[in-house]
Amino acid sequence: MLFCFDDGSGTKKASTTLHSATTILPMFFASTLFVLVLLGQVNSEKKDNITIGFFNHTLKDGHVTLADYSEAVEAGDDDLLVKYTKRPESCDVEIKDGSIVLYYKRKNGKNIKDNGCTVDLFTKHSNMIKFKAGVKNKTADCLKDCSSLSNIFDGASANLLVFYSIRNFPILFSIPFAYSLKGNNITEVKNSARFGKVKECAEMCNKGHCMEWTSLEVGWNRCFYKGRRQVTAHTHPIGESLAKWNRSKVFNKFNEFELTITGQGGFYMDESEKDGYDPDDAEENQPACVPKGNGIVKPENWNVSGTSPAPGYDHLLVFYMLPQNASRNHSKGDITDKSPDGPDCEELYIEFDKQNYTLLSVGDPTTTTTTTTTTTTLPTTTTKTTSTTTMSTTAAVKTTTTEKPKPQDSFQWLIVIFVGIFVIVILVGGAMAFLFFMKKAKNWKDDDNSKMKSEKSKMEEEKSKSGGKSEEAKAKVEEKSKVGRNQRWRRTKQ
């Protein structure tokens, strides 16, 4: 309802409308500010949440919330294994006696060397990684030769995680890998985008290959030592010029070694810790193309929030097999700008033991079943010679309802959409209210001016009329006075 008041000048104004204007506008601005703060908080929370791993788990403050329906793949659970391996960018995985084997190459296997792959693993380790790396071939002919003992890494890029050749344009093959990466880091390491990002490195680092950080690769080659040809296995920082971390063995059909990556970013092969890389070691044992003691990615196995689907395996390791493009070829001790092109041997693989690792996959959504019973009664039929008979038939209809997987972060998206709509409504409503009140104010002003002009005209008219009457009265008074004087003069004369 609209109430009016008189301000004493004869002009009536809308008190309720004016009061609403002074109340709604501050409320509008306060609401808008609140909504913007809420929207900023939602965006801030989304920034704090990082998506990681093959199945897009959510990482926040060092704890990971697993994707819906995450399960541990047990030995013999082929259906759950296939739910992972059938997806694009999955690894070529086999569960062998409970252990997890990731093939970089095998007969009729996936093309990992061109595209790479990602796998999520439950683990008991909180800040270390341990696995076996192996090569399989009937003969050692698939391995390349090192050019000399001084260039022992030549030919190692030709198979597994790194191989190098004695030729000027060698055919090199490697299995580069990465772990515990987030955001754009995985894209950078896949595309070799880290090379040349840092200018200050040791003199022995090739120009243009200095890096902020790097991951690792493993590989094999053949070298002559004391008149015997031995197979040498290498662990090597990707893109590094220095190559001194290796183990030599006599070749057989299978040749593998165990690699341990420590929580400090160091590593060693088999149980030979003294021959490995220690970030706190002396200057001569440091890689040349990354910062001293801080250039190798440190393992970070994130704590699983809530109850792990694999009891006892309470951490999540995200492991990447990288494409050949992530590595660089070595020839005669130098790094080239070419990527390895391989591998040549029959099989190249990495194996995680079942005692410390379990494969993660995502199963089907939970299914609920409801049963609906429908009863149909047949009509009664009657004849002269038979009695009336009523029959009923009951049919059971089974309805299966399948619950779809919940989309990742769906609740947050709903909040964002709702807040966006609310902001638009508030802004449009506020703009309309503002224009309405501005128009009202203009109308009030015009009305006031019109009324003031009208009142002024009336006052001038009344004043004019009042002035005319005064002159007429004055003339009459003077006329009467004159008549009176004449009468007195006549009486005096008589």
DOLUM-867995 format. One record per residue (C-alpha): residue number from 1; x, y, z. Coordinates in nm, 2 decimals, always signed. Last residue first. Layout:
# DOLUM-867995
R, NUM, X, Y, Z
...
This chain:
# DOLUM-867995
R, 494, -2.48, +8.05, +0.49
R, 493, -2.11, +8.05, +0.40
R, 492, -2.03, +7.81, +0.69
R, 491, -2.30, +7.57, +0.58
R, 490, -2.17, +7.57, +0.23
R, 489, -1.81, +7.51, +0.34
R, 488, -1.92, +7.21, +0.55
R, 487, -2.10, +7.05, +0.26
R, 486, -1.80, +7.10, +0.03
R, 485, -1.56, +6.94, +0.29
R, 484, -1.79, +6.64, +0.33
R, 483, -1.81, +6.59, -0.05
R, 482, -1.43, +6.59, -0.07
R, 481, -1.39, +6.34, +0.21
R, 480, -1.65, +6.11, +0.04
R, 479, -1.46, +6.13, -0.28
R, 478, -1.13, +6.06, -0.10
R, 477, -1.27, +5.76, +0.06
R, 476, -1.42, +5.64, -0.27
R, 475, -1.08, +5.68, -0.44
R, 474, -0.91, +5.48, -0.16
R, 473, -1.16, +5.20, -0.19
R, 472, -1.10, +5.18, -0.56
R, 471, -0.72, +5.17, -0.51
R, 470, -0.75, +4.89, -0.25
R, 469, -0.97, +4.68, -0.47
R, 468, -0.72, +4.69, -0.75
R, 467, -0.43, +4.57, -0.52
R, 466, -0.63, +4.27, -0.39
R, 465, -0.70, +4.15, -0.74
R, 464, -0.33, +4.17, -0.83
R, 463, -0.23, +4.00, -0.51
R, 462, -0.48, +3.72, -0.57
R, 461, -0.35, +3.67, -0.92
R, 460, +0.01, +3.67, -0.80
R, 459, -0.07, +3.41, -0.53
R, 458, -0.25, +3.20, -0.78
R, 457, +0.04, +3.21, -1.02
R, 456, +0.29, +3.12, -0.75
R, 455, +0.08, +2.82, -0.64
R, 454, +0.07, +2.69, -1.00
R, 453, +0.44, +2.74, -1.04
R, 452, +0.51, +2.55, -0.72
R, 451, +0.27, +2.28, -0.82
R, 450, +0.45, +2.23, -1.15
R, 449, +0.79, +2.24, -0.99
R, 448, +0.68, +1.98, -0.73
R, 447, +0.53, +1.76, -1.00
R, 446, +0.85, +1.77, -1.21
R, 445, +1.06, +1.69, -0.90
R, 444, +0.84, +1.39, -0.81
R, 443, +0.85, +1.27, -1.17
R, 442, +1.23, +1.29, -1.17
R, 441, +1.24, +1.10, -0.84
R, 440, +1.01, +0.83, -0.97
R, 439, +1.22, +0.79, -1.28
R, 438, +1.53, +0.75, -1.07
R, 437, +1.34, +0.50, -0.85
R, 436, +1.25, +0.29, -1.14
R, 435, +1.59, +0.30, -1.30
R, 434, +1.75, +0.19, -0.97
R, 433, +1.48, -0.09, -0.92
R, 432, +1.55, -0.21, -1.28
R, 431, +1.93, -0.21, -1.22
R, 430, +1.88, -0.39, -0.89
R, 429, +1.66, -0.66, -1.04
R, 428, +1.90, -0.72, -1.32
R, 427, +2.20, -0.73, -1.09
R, 426, +2.02, -0.95, -0.83
R, 425, +1.89, -1.19, -1.10
R, 424, +2.24, -1.22, -1.26
R, 423, +2.41, -1.28, -0.92
R, 422, +2.15, -1.55, -0.83
R, 421, +2.21, -1.72, -1.17
R, 420, +2.58, -1.73, -1.11
R, 419, +2.54, -1.84, -0.75
R, 418, +2.32, -2.13, -0.86
R, 417, +2.57, -2.23, -1.13
R, 416, +2.87, -2.22, -0.90
R, 415, +2.68, -2.41, -0.63
R, 414, +2.57, -2.68, -0.88
R, 413, +2.93, -2.70, -1.00
R, 412, +3.05, -2.76, -0.64
R, 411, +2.80, -3.04, -0.59
R, 410, +2.90, -3.20, -0.92
R, 409, +3.27, -3.21, -0.81
R, 408, +3.33, -3.54, -1.00
R, 407, +3.01, -3.68, -1.15
R, 406, +2.83, -3.93, -0.94
R, 405, +2.83, -4.27, -1.11
R, 404, +2.48, -4.37, -1.24
R, 403, +2.25, -4.58, -1.02
R, 402, +2.10, -4.87, -1.20
R, 401, +1.74, -4.96, -1.14
R, 400, +1.63, -5.31, -1.22
R, 399, +1.26, -5.38, -1.26
R, 398, +1.13, -5.74, -1.23
R, 397, +0.77, -5.80, -1.33
R, 396, +0.60, -6.09, -1.16
R, 395, +0.28, -6.22, -1.31
R, 394, -0.02, -6.35, -1.11
R, 393, -0.31, -6.52, -1.28
R, 392, -0.66, -6.55, -1.14
R, 391, -0.94, -6.79, -1.23
R, 390, -1.31, -6.76, -1.15
R, 389, -1.54, -7.05, -1.22
R, 388, -1.93, -7.04, -1.25
R, 387, -2.09, -7.38, -1.26
R, 386, -2.15, -7.57, -1.58
R, 385, -2.46, -7.68, -1.77
R, 384, -2.63, -7.36, -1.84
R, 383, -2.30, -7.17, -1.90
R, 382, -2.12, -6.89, -1.70
R, 381, -1.79, -6.71, -1.76
R, 380, -1.63, -6.48, -1.50
R, 379, -1.37, -6.23, -1.62
R, 378, -1.00, -6.31, -1.57
R, 377, -0.83, -6.13, -1.28
R, 376, -0.48, -5.99, -1.34
R, 375, -0.25, -5.94, -1.04
R, 374, +0.07, -5.72, -1.09
R, 373, +0.37, -5.77, -0.86
R, 372, +0.66, -5.52, -0.87
R, 371, +1.01, -5.63, -0.76
R, 370, +1.29, -5.38, -0.69
R, 369, +1.66, -5.43, -0.76
R, 368, +1.94, -5.19, -0.65
R, 367, +2.28, -5.16, -0.83
R, 366, +2.59, -5.00, -0.70
R, 365, +2.80, -4.83, -0.97
R, 364, +3.04, -5.05, -1.16
R, 363, +3.41, -5.07, -1.07
R, 362, +3.69, -4.82, -1.08
R, 361, +4.04, -4.96, -1.08
R, 360, +4.34, -4.95, -0.84
R, 359, +4.63, -5.19, -0.87
R, 358, +4.79, -5.31, -0.54
R, 357, +5.14, -5.25, -0.42
R, 356, +5.37, -5.34, -0.12
R, 355, +5.36, -5.72, -0.09
R, 354, +5.22, -5.76, -0.44
R, 353, +5.55, -5.65, -0.60
R, 352, +5.56, -5.38, -0.86
R, 351, +5.70, -5.49, -1.20
R, 350, +5.84, -5.27, -1.48
R, 349, +5.86, -5.41, -1.83
R, 348, +6.04, -5.43, -2.16
R, 347, +5.97, -5.73, -2.38
R, 346, +6.09, -5.85, -2.72
R, 345, +6.39, -5.62, -2.76
R, 344, +6.40, -5.34, -3.02
R, 343, +6.26, -5.04, -2.82
R, 342, +6.26, -4.81, -2.99
R, 341, +6.33, -4.47, -3.13
R, 340, +6.51, -4.25, -2.88
R, 339, +6.45, -3.87, -2.91
R, 338, +6.68, -3.65, -3.11
R, 337, +6.84, -3.33, -2.98
R, 336, +7.16, -3.51, -2.90
R, 335, +7.32, -3.56, -2.56
R, 334, +7.70, -3.63, -2.57
R, 333, +7.90, -3.93, -2.44
R, 332, +7.96, -4.09, -2.77
R, 331, +7.59, -4.07, -2.86
R, 330, +7.30, -4.02, -2.62
R, 329, +6.94, -3.98, -2.73
R, 328, +6.70, -3.76, -2.53
R, 327, +6.39, -3.87, -2.34
R, 326, +6.02, -3.74, -2.32
R, 325, +5.97, -3.82, -2.69
R, 324, +6.00, -4.19, -2.61
R, 323, +5.66, -4.18, -2.44
R, 322, +5.64, -4.17, -2.06
R, 321, +5.53, -4.45, -1.83
R, 320, +5.36, -4.27, -1.55
R, 319, +5.29, -4.37, -1.19
R, 318, +5.04, -4.22, -0.95
R, 317, +5.11, -4.37, -0.60
R, 316, +4.82, -4.36, -0.35
R, 315, +4.87, -4.44, +0.02
R, 314, +4.68, -4.66, +0.27
R, 313, +4.77, -5.00, +0.15
R, 312, +4.69, -5.17, +0.48
R, 311, +4.33, -5.24, +0.38
R, 310, +4.29, -5.22, +0.00
R, 309, +3.97, -5.02, -0.05
R, 308, +4.13, -4.76, +0.17
R, 307, +3.91, -4.63, +0.45
R, 306, +3.88, -4.25, +0.48
R, 305, +4.12, -4.02, +0.30
R, 304, +4.41, -4.20, +0.12
R, 303, +4.75, -4.05, +0.21
R, 302, +4.94, -3.93, -0.09
R, 301, +5.26, -4.11, -0.21
R, 300, +5.51, -3.84, -0.28
R, 299, +5.84, -3.96, -0.44
R, 298, +6.09, -3.68, -0.49
R, 297, +6.16, -3.56, -0.84
R, 296, +6.53, -3.54, -0.91
R, 295, +6.69, -3.19, -0.92
R, 294, +6.73, -3.10, -0.56
R, 293, +7.07, -3.21, -0.45
R, 292, +7.26, -2.99, -0.69
R, 291, +7.03, -2.81, -0.94
R, 290, +6.99, -3.01, -1.26
R, 289, +7.21, -3.05, -1.57
R, 288, +7.53, -3.17, -1.41
R, 287, +7.41, -3.46, -1.20
R, 286, +7.58, -3.48, -0.86
R, 285, +7.84, -3.75, -0.77
R, 284, +8.14, -3.52, -0.81
R, 283, +8.00, -3.27, -0.56
R, 282, +7.98, -3.50, -0.26
R, 281, +7.67, -3.68, -0.16
R, 280, +7.36, -3.52, -0.01
R, 279, +7.14, -3.60, -0.31
R, 278, +7.26, -3.96, -0.29
R, 277, +7.28, -4.14, -0.62
R, 276, +7.36, -4.51, -0.62
R, 275, +7.68, -4.70, -0.58
R, 274, +7.68, -4.69, -0.20
R, 273, +7.32, -4.81, -0.19
R, 272, +7.40, -5.14, -0.37
R, 271, +7.09, -5.34, -0.28
R, 270, +6.95, -5.37, -0.63
R, 269, +7.00, -5.03, -0.80
R, 268, +7.01, -4.70, -0.60
R, 267, +6.81, -4.38, -0.60
R, 266, +6.80, -4.03, -0.45
R, 265, +6.50, -3.80, -0.45
R, 264, +6.50, -3.75, -0.07
R, 263, +6.21, -4.00, -0.02
R, 262, +6.43, -4.27, -0.18
R, 261, +6.38, -4.43, -0.53
R, 260, +6.47, -4.80, -0.52
R, 259, +6.54, -4.99, -0.84
R, 258, +6.55, -5.37, -0.86
R, 257, +6.73, -5.53, -1.15
R, 256, +6.63, -5.73, -1.45
R, 255, +6.78, -5.95, -1.73
R, 254, +6.57, -6.23, -1.86
R, 253, +6.70, -6.46, -2.14
R, 252, +7.05, -6.44, -2.00
R, 251, +7.32, -6.17, -2.01
R, 250, +7.61, -6.16, -1.76
R, 249, +7.55, -5.87, -1.53
R, 248, +7.67, -5.51, -1.50
R, 247, +7.51, -5.24, -1.28
R, 246, +7.47, -4.87, -1.35
R, 245, +7.47, -4.51, -1.21
R, 244, +7.75, -4.33, -1.39
R, 243, +7.60, -4.13, -1.68
R, 242, +7.65, -3.75, -1.67
R, 241, +7.48, -3.56, -1.96
R, 240, +7.14, -3.56, -1.80
R, 239, +6.83, -3.53, -2.02
R, 238, +6.63, -3.78, -1.82
R, 237, +6.81, -3.88, -1.50
R, 236, +6.96, -4.22, -1.55
R, 235, +6.93, -4.57, -1.41
R, 234, +7.14, -4.81, -1.61
R, 233, +7.17, -5.19, -1.67
R, 232, +7.49, -5.32, -1.83
R, 231, +7.50, -5.65, -2.01
R, 230, +7.85, -5.80, -2.03
R, 229, +8.08, -5.88, -2.31
R, 228, +8.40, -6.03, -2.18
R, 227, +8.76, -5.94, -2.25
R, 226, +8.81, -5.76, -1.92
R, 225, +8.49, -5.56, -1.98
R, 224, +8.32, -5.53, -2.31
R, 223, +8.00, -5.33, -2.30
R, 222, +7.64, -5.42, -2.39
R, 221, +7.34, -5.19, -2.34
R, 220, +7.04, -5.16, -2.10
R, 219, +6.79, -4.90, -1.99
R, 218, +6.62, -4.71, -1.71
R, 217, +6.47, -4.36, -1.71
R, 216, +6.43, -4.09, -1.44
R, 215, +6.25, -3.76, -1.37
R, 214, +6.38, -3.41, -1.41
R, 213, +6.41, -3.07, -1.23
R, 212, +6.49, -2.71, -1.31
R, 211, +6.67, -2.81, -1.63
R, 210, +6.99, -2.73, -1.82
R, 209, +6.97, -2.89, -2.16
R, 208, +7.04, -2.58, -2.38
R, 207, +7.42, -2.61, -2.38
R, 206, +7.53, -2.96, -2.28
R, 205, +7.60, -3.00, -1.92
R, 204, +7.98, -3.05, -1.85
R, 203, +8.01, -2.69, -1.74
R, 202, +7.77, -2.73, -1.44
R, 201, +7.44, -2.56, -1.47
R, 200, +7.31, -2.20, -1.45
R, 199, +7.08, -2.12, -1.75
R, 198, +6.76, -2.29, -1.64
R, 197, +6.46, -2.36, -1.86
R, 196, +6.68, -2.51, -2.13
R, 195, +6.51, -2.85, -2.13
R, 194, +6.19, -2.86, -1.93
R, 193, +5.95, -2.88, -2.23
R, 192, +6.05, -3.24, -2.30
R, 191, +5.69, -3.30, -2.42
R, 190, +5.61, -3.57, -2.17
R, 189, +5.79, -3.39, -1.88
R, 188, +5.61, -3.07, -1.95
R, 187, +5.26, -3.23, -1.97
R, 186, +5.32, -3.41, -1.64
R, 185, +5.43, -3.09, -1.47
R, 184, +5.12, -2.90, -1.59
R, 183, +4.91, -3.02, -1.29
R, 182, +5.06, -3.27, -1.05
R, 181, +5.34, -3.52, -1.06
R, 180, +5.39, -3.81, -0.81
R, 179, +5.57, -4.03, -1.06
R, 178, +5.77, -4.03, -1.38
R, 177, +5.90, -4.28, -1.63
R, 176, +6.14, -4.30, -1.93
R, 175, +6.15, -4.64, -2.10
R, 174, +6.42, -4.61, -2.36
R, 173, +6.52, -4.69, -2.72
R, 172, +6.80, -4.55, -2.93
R, 171, +6.87, -4.60, -3.30
R, 170, +7.20, -4.41, -3.33
R, 169, +7.27, -4.13, -3.57
R, 168, +7.65, -4.09, -3.51
R, 167, +7.66, -4.46, -3.43
R, 166, +7.79, -4.59, -3.09
R, 165, +7.44, -4.62, -2.96
R, 164, +7.24, -4.52, -2.65
R, 163, +6.96, -4.68, -2.45
R, 162, +6.72, -4.55, -2.18
R, 161, +6.42, -4.69, -2.00
R, 160, +6.40, -5.01, -2.18
R, 159, +6.60, -5.07, -2.49
R, 158, +6.80, -4.86, -2.73
R, 157, +6.86, -4.57, -2.49
R, 156, +7.15, -4.77, -2.35
R, 155, +7.35, -4.75, -2.67
R, 154, +7.61, -4.51, -2.53
R, 153, +7.59, -4.51, -2.15
R, 152, +7.93, -4.65, -2.10
R, 151, +8.10, -4.36, -2.27
R, 150, +8.43, -4.39, -2.08
R, 149, +8.40, -4.77, -2.10
R, 148, +8.39, -4.74, -2.47
R, 147, +8.14, -4.70, -2.76
R, 146, +7.86, -4.88, -2.57
R, 145, +7.70, -5.15, -2.78
R, 144, +7.33, -5.18, -2.85
R, 143, +7.10, -5.45, -2.72
R, 142, +6.87, -5.64, -2.95
R, 141, +7.15, -5.89, -3.03
R, 140, +7.15, -6.01, -2.66
R, 139, +6.96, -6.32, -2.75
R, 138, +6.63, -6.48, -2.66
R, 137, +6.50, -6.14, -2.54
R, 136, +6.35, -6.01, -2.22
R, 135, +6.43, -5.68, -2.04
R, 134, +6.35, -5.59, -1.68
R, 133, +6.28, -5.32, -1.43
R, 132, +6.19, -5.43, -1.08
R, 131, +6.01, -5.19, -0.84
R, 130, +6.05, -4.97, -0.53
R, 129, +5.91, -4.63, -0.46
R, 128, +5.95, -4.42, -0.15
R, 127, +5.76, -4.16, +0.05
R, 126, +5.46, -4.33, +0.22
R, 125, +5.51, -4.69, +0.12
R, 124, +5.22, -4.93, +0.18
R, 123, +5.09, -4.88, -0.17
R, 122, +4.77, -4.84, -0.37
R, 121, +4.85, -4.79, -0.73
R, 120, +4.71, -4.56, -1.00
R, 119, +4.84, -4.61, -1.36
R, 118, +4.92, -4.37, -1.64
R, 117, +5.03, -4.43, -2.00
R, 116, +5.27, -4.31, -2.27
R, 115, +5.16, -4.22, -2.61
R, 114, +5.43, -4.32, -2.86
R, 113, +5.63, -4.58, -2.65
R, 112, +5.31, -4.72, -2.50
R, 111, +5.17, -4.88, -2.81
R, 110, +4.97, -5.15, -2.65
R, 109, +5.07, -5.52, -2.65
R, 108, +5.05, -5.77, -2.93
R, 107, +5.40, -5.90, -2.83
R, 106, +5.54, -5.69, -2.55
R, 105, +5.66, -5.34, -2.50
R, 104, +5.64, -5.09, -2.21
R, 103, +5.47, -5.36, -2.01
R, 102, +5.35, -5.28, -1.66
R, 101, +5.35, -5.59, -1.44
R, 100, +5.16, -5.58, -1.11
R, 99, +5.23, -5.87, -0.86
R, 98, +4.96, -6.10, -0.75
R, 97, +5.11, -6.41, -0.91
R, 96, +5.12, -6.21, -1.24
R, 95, +4.86, -5.94, -1.27
R, 94, +4.91, -5.80, -1.62
R, 93, +4.90, -5.44, -1.73
R, 92, +4.94, -5.26, -2.06
R, 91, +4.89, -4.90, -1.93
R, 90, +4.58, -4.69, -1.97
R, 89, +4.58, -4.39, -2.20
R, 88, +4.23, -4.48, -2.34
R, 87, +4.02, -4.71, -2.12
R, 86, +4.00, -5.08, -2.19
R, 85, +4.28, -5.15, -1.94
R, 84, +4.09, -5.02, -1.64
R, 83, +3.76, -5.19, -1.66
R, 82, +3.96, -5.49, -1.79
R, 81, +4.12, -5.53, -1.45
R, 80, +3.78, -5.53, -1.28
R, 79, +3.66, -5.80, -1.50
R, 78, +3.98, -6.00, -1.47
R, 77, +3.96, -6.04, -1.10
R, 76, +4.20, -6.33, -1.08
R, 75, +4.45, -6.16, -0.86
R, 74, +4.28, -5.87, -0.68
R, 73, +4.22, -5.53, -0.83
R, 72, +4.16, -5.28, -0.55
R, 71, +3.84, -5.07, -0.59
R, 70, +3.74, -4.71, -0.66
R, 69, +3.36, -4.68, -0.69
R, 68, +3.37, -4.29, -0.68
R, 67, +3.71, -4.14, -0.73
R, 66, +3.94, -4.14, -0.43
R, 65, +3.98, -3.85, -0.19
R, 64, +4.35, -3.78, -0.16
R, 63, +4.52, -3.62, +0.14
R, 62, +4.83, -3.40, +0.11
R, 61, +4.64, -3.08, +0.18
R, 60, +4.38, -3.15, -0.10
R, 59, +4.40, -3.41, -0.37
R, 58, +4.09, -3.52, -0.56
R, 57, +4.10, -3.84, -0.77
R, 56, +4.08, -3.81, -1.15
R, 55, +4.08, -4.18, -1.25
R, 54, +4.43, -4.18, -1.40
R, 53, +4.58, -3.98, -1.13
R, 52, +4.54, -3.63, -0.99
R, 51, +4.28, -3.35, -0.97
R, 50, +4.39, -3.07, -0.74
R, 49, +4.15, -2.92, -0.48
R, 48, +4.28, -2.59, -0.35
R, 47, +4.18, -2.41, -0.67
R, 46, +3.83, -2.55, -0.63
R, 45, +3.81, -2.42, -0.27
R, 44, +3.92, -2.07, -0.40
R, 43, +3.66, -2.08, -0.67
R, 42, +3.39, -2.16, -0.41
R, 41, +3.53, -1.88, -0.18
R, 40, +3.52, -1.63, -0.46
R, 39, +3.16, -1.72, -0.54
R, 38, +3.07, -1.67, -0.17
R, 37, +3.25, -1.33, -0.16
R, 36, +3.07, -1.23, -0.48
R, 35, +2.74, -1.34, -0.34
R, 34, +2.80, -1.14, -0.02
R, 33, +2.90, -0.83, -0.21
R, 32, +2.58, -0.85, -0.42
R, 31, +2.37, -0.90, -0.12
R, 30, +2.52, -0.59, +0.05
R, 29, +2.47, -0.39, -0.26
R, 28, +2.11, -0.49, -0.29
R, 27, +2.04, -0.44, +0.08
R, 26, +2.19, -0.09, +0.05
R, 25, +1.95, -0.03, -0.25
R, 24, +1.65, -0.18, -0.08
R, 23, +1.63, +0.04, +0.23
R, 22, +1.66, +0.39, +0.09
R, 21, +1.44, +0.30, -0.20
R, 20, +1.18, +0.13, +0.02
R, 19, +1.16, +0.44, +0.24
R, 18, +1.11, +0.66, -0.06
R, 17, +0.83, +0.43, -0.19
R, 16, +0.66, +0.41, +0.15
R, 15, +0.67, +0.79, +0.20
R, 14, +0.51, +0.88, -0.14
R, 13, +0.50, +1.26, -0.15
R, 12, +0.22, +1.52, -0.12
R, 11, +0.31, +1.88, -0.22
R, 10, +0.11, +2.16, -0.05
R, 9, +0.41, +2.32, +0.09
R, 8, +0.37, +2.18, +0.44
R, 7, +0.54, +1.84, +0.37
R, 6, +0.21, +1.66, +0.31
R, 5, +0.23, +1.28, +0.35
R, 4, +0.13, +0.99, +0.13
R, 3, +0.09, +0.61, +0.19
R, 2, +0.12, +0.35, -0.09
R, 1, +0.00, +0.00, +0.00
